[in-house]
Amino acid sequence: MTRREKTLLWAVIGCVVIAGANLLSQRAARSLERREATIEDLEKQLRQARHLIRKGMQARTTLQTYEVRSLPSQSNLANSRYRDWLHHWLLKADVTDHQVSFQSAQRVPDVYDKYMFSVVCQVELDQWVQLLYEFYRVDHLHRIKAMSVTPLKNGRLSLGLSIEALSLPGAKANKELQEEPSQRLAFGDISEYLSRILGRNPYSPANQPPRFASDETQEAYVGRPASLQISAKDPEGQTVHYRLVGELPGNYHLDEVSGELRWTPPQKGEFEVTVVAEDEGVPPKREETRLKIVVTDPPPEEPRESGFDVAQFTFVTAIVAVDGKPQVWLHNRPEGRLLKLHEGDQFEAGSFRGKIVRIENGAVEIRTGDQTVRMRPGQHLREAEPVSREKVAANPSD
C-alpha cells in the first residue's frame, strides 16, 4: 500500500467517524428534545391539576357559604320559614297593609330548589327604601326578581315584588334562617340611603318647591276684619297647602288651601309671621317667606248721602272663567243690569266707583278711591272688606 493510499484510507476513516458522531449527536439531541417536551407537558398537566384542585376547594368553600345562606333543605320548612321572615321584614318597616303569597317551586336535581313568592303592599317612600335596605342587608340566598311601583292619589305607593329564594340539598333539613349581614351594600347605615333617595322623585324630574306670588308686606286696619291673600305657584301645577309658623295677636284663621288669612287686628303696629307653602309632590317640597302686616288706623269714612244707594243692591252673583280668563258678574238689581267684568275693567254703581284689580280663589279685589276691597259671591258692594290701602299716585296708569 502506497503512502497515498494510506492517506486516502485515513481520510475515509475520519469521514466515517465524523458522520457517525454527527448522527449520534443528532439522535441524542432529538431524544433530549422529546424528554424536555414530555417534562413540559407533565408540568403543564400538573399546573392544570393544581388549578382544578384550587377551584374545587374554592367551589367547596363557596358551596358551604351558600349552604349557610340557604333555606332549609326540607321543602315545607323552607316555604313556611321564609314566608314568616317576609312578614317580619314587612312589619319591621311598619308596613301593616300587605299580602305575602307563595307562588311556585322549581327543582333542579342535585343542585337547588327555587321558591317563588309575591308581596303586595302600600308604603311611603321612606318605607320602600327601608324595605330594600333590610332585604339586601341580610345574607339570605334570595333576590328580588321583579318590582313594580305605582303612585297613589293619597301620596302613598303601591308596591309589588316578585321574590326568589333558594334551598340547597346540602343545607340542614331544619336549619333556622340566619340574620348574618351581607357584603352587598355600599353603605352600612340606612340613613345614607334615606338622605340620597328621599330627595329624589323616581317617576319624573326632581320636584320643584312652590314660589310665592303674593306681596311680602300687606296692610290691615285696626279693629276691622281683614282678608289677606297669600298665594304661591307650583312649577308642576300641584296643589299647594299653607300654614303659619308663629302667632298673631287676636283671632285669625288661615285657609290652608286658598291661602286666605282672615284677621281682625286688635292693635296697631307691624307684625311678622312665617308662611310655609308645601306642594303634594313626591317627595313634598316647601318654601318659606316672611309676611309683614302693617296695621294702621282706618281712614275716615266718606259721608254717605242719605236716601237710596244703588251700591247696596249691586251683588256679586258669580265668579267664572270664560275662555280661560277669570270674570266676575255684578247684578245691579234696581237697574236690572248684569255687569260681566274682567281684570282691569272699570264700573260704576250708584255712589260706588271702582276698578277690578284681581279675580282669584273665589274672590274679587276692587280698587275704589285710595283703598282696595275684597268681595265674595253673595255680598253687595257696601259689604266689601278692605284689603290694603294703595296710593292712586303709585299707579298713575290706572
Secondary structure, 3 states (H helix, E strand, C coil): CCHHHHHHHHHHHHHHHHHHHHHHHHHHHHHHHHHHHHHHHHHHHHHHHHHHHHHHHHHHHHHHHHHHHCECCCHHHHHHHHHHHHHHHHHHCCCCCEEEEEEEEEEECCCEEEEEEEEEEEECHHHHHHHHHHHHHECCCEEEEEEEEEECCCCCEEEEEEEEEEECCCCCCCCCCCCCECCCCCCCCHHHHHHHHCCCCCCCCCCCCCEECCCCEEEEECCCCEEEECCEECCCCCCCEEEEECCCCCCEEECCCCCEEEECCCCCEEEEEEEEEECCCCCCCEEEEEEEEEEECCCCCCCCCCCCCHHHHEEEEEEEEECCEEEEEEEECCCCEEEEECCCCEEEECCEEEEEEEEECCEEEEEECCEEEEECCCCEHHHCEEEEECCHHHCCCC
